[in-house]
């Protein structure tokens, strides 16, 4: 594991794990954007995205996720999803939910892009009223870029996340939550490598 350094492109590398996962952050307004990158060998972009987008298996790679379900498919590549976090977490993170859209695109060069962000509050409330016992957070931006490499069975995975959990949380807790969520890439890496192609 190595310590933090500057990339020169605005991203500050926080750490590089022994398994090759690199965690970095960049300031955007009052919040930070977190980025995680990893080279996956013997994994195609489509194989990775298939596992990452399997909403029924999401709890396997995100232990804080207690419920994930599709609300509506708007188009073939555009869905609206409810994500509920922290039912059994510490009090500061308990019962946060996000109503998000997810857009999936495959580029001509084999790159797969998945963009996720919260719907505006009014639209989210119209689709699914907020439960009284939940706090609806704002997922500012999130998503995957999975680049196909010359070696057909390898890909470079980049995961970006910026969220505001809503409700009162000290800034250090928000930043810790973001960092923890970005570490999801390591869990996904393990899951993909144990899933048959």
Secondary structure as UniProt FT lines:
FT   STRAND          5..6
FT   STRAND          12..16
FT   TURN            18..19
FT   STRAND          22..28
FT   TURN            29..30
FT   STRAND          31..41
FT   HELIX           45..52
FT   HELIX           55..57
FT   HELIX           58..61
FT   TURN            63..64
FT   STRAND          65..75
FT   TURN            76..77
FT   STRAND          78..85
FT   TURN            87..88
FT   HELIX           91..93
FT   TURN            94..95
FT   STRAND          96..106
FT   TURN            108..109
FT   STRAND          112..118
FT   HELIX           121..127
FT   TURN            132..133
FT   STRAND          135..136
FT   STRAND          138..148
FT   TURN            152..153
FT   STRAND          154..164
FT   HELIX           171..182
FT   HELIX           184..193
//
